[in-house]
Amino acid sequence: MPASGSRRGPTKGDQRERALLDAARTVLRQKPLAQVTIDELAAAAGIARSGFYFYFESKQALLAALCESTLGTSEEELAEWVEADGIDRDALRRGMARALDRWRIDGRWLCEAFVNPFPGPEILQVRERVTANGCTAVNRRIERDIRAGVTVLGDPTLLSMMVVKLRMIMFAHAFTNPDEQTDDALLDSLTEATLRLLYGTLPARADAAATASA
């Protein structure tokens, strides 16, 4: 018998479910959900079509599970800024850059899951939880700033939602319009927009101040 308190490894069922999620992530990077078949997803995961339905009742349920896999990701990406003191533009920009890297790879299915206005009930429920999780991270930062005496321009709950939604919209737009602007330009704009939304007028960036005084 296994020692008391020991952890079992993943079961075959766990492995097959993970294989389906990994296969869906790969397939959905190439084409939208509507163009993907159950047979294609099952084959990519190395299981039979009947095996697919053992784990997911539909393609939408599988996409919802992919959304679920992002739960906590936004908080991880922004963790440095959330825990930082002061405005810390650089920490925020680094967090935005980490998120943009993810969208550059998985943007097609992320758009379907988080930007599509009619995603289906399974996806919508998970999307609301993932969005709320991201808002919680931003809200924690805002409330900490308020306690420290930093002026914040509005209700923390509404501001958090606006920050999270702005990031999703901007990244979705960047994915669907990849040649419109460079990543650096996008990150600079999004970082400045986020900070101005929260704090209003900001101190000039060091590089800009140095250029002006030259």
Residue pairs with C-beta under 8 A, 6 or more apart in sequence:
2 8
10 18
13 55
16 45
16 47
16 51
16 55
17 55
19 45
19 46
19 47
20 41
20 42
20 45
20 47
20 52
20 55
20 56
20 62
21 62
21 65
21 66
21 69
22 45
23 41
23 44
23 45
24 41
24 44
24 45
24 62
24 63
24 66
24 109
25 66
25 106
25 109
26 44
27 36
27 40
27 41
27 44
28 36
28 63
28 66
28 106
28 108
28 109
28 112
29 105
29 106
29 108
29 109
30 108
31 108
32 108
32 112
33 59
33 60
33 63
33 109
33 112
36 59
38 49
38 52
38 53
38 59
39 49
41 52
41 59
41 62
42 48
42 49
42 51
42 52
45 51
45 52
56 62
56 65
58 122
60 119
60 120
60 122
60 123
61 122
63 109
63 112
63 113
63 122
63 123
64 113
64 120
64 122
64 123
64 125
64 126
65 126
66 109
66 113
67 113
67 114
67 123
67 126
67 127
67 130
68 126
68 129
68 130
70 110
70 130
71 126
71 129
71 130
71 133
72 133
73 102
74 99
74 130
74 133
74 134
74 137
74 164
75 82
75 133
75 134
75 136
75 137
77 95
77 96
77 98
77 99
77 102
78 92
78 95
78 99
78 134
78 137
78 138
78 141
79 95
79 137
80 91
80 94
80 95
81 88
81 91
81 92
81 94
81 95
81 141
82 137
82 138
82 140
82 141
84 91
85 148
86 150
87 150
87 195
87 199
87 202
87 203
89 191
89 195
89 202
89 205
92 191
92 194
92 195
93 187
93 188
93 191
96 167
96 187
96 190
96 191
96 194
97 183
97 187
99 167
99 171
100 171
100 174
100 183
100 186
100 187
102 110
103 110
103 171
103 172
103 174
103 175
104 174
104 175
104 183
107 171
107 172
107 174
107 175
107 176
108 175
110 171
110 172
110 175
111 172
111 175
111 176
112 119
112 123
113 119
113 123
113 126
113 127
114 127
114 130
114 131
114 168
114 172
115 168
115 169
115 172
116 123
119 127
131 161
131 164
131 165
131 168
134 164
135 157
135 160
135 161
135 163
135 164
136 160
138 159
138 160
138 163
138 164
139 156
139 157
139 159
139 160
142 152
142 156
142 159
142 160
142 198
143 156
145 152
145 198
146 152
146 156
150 199
151 199
151 200
152 159
152 198
152 199
153 159
153 197
153 198
153 199
153 200
159 197
159 198
162 197
163 194
163 197
163 198
166 190
166 193
166 194
166 197
167 190
167 194
170 186
170 189
170 190
173 180
174 180
174 181
174 183
174 186
181 189
192 202
195 202
196 202
204 212
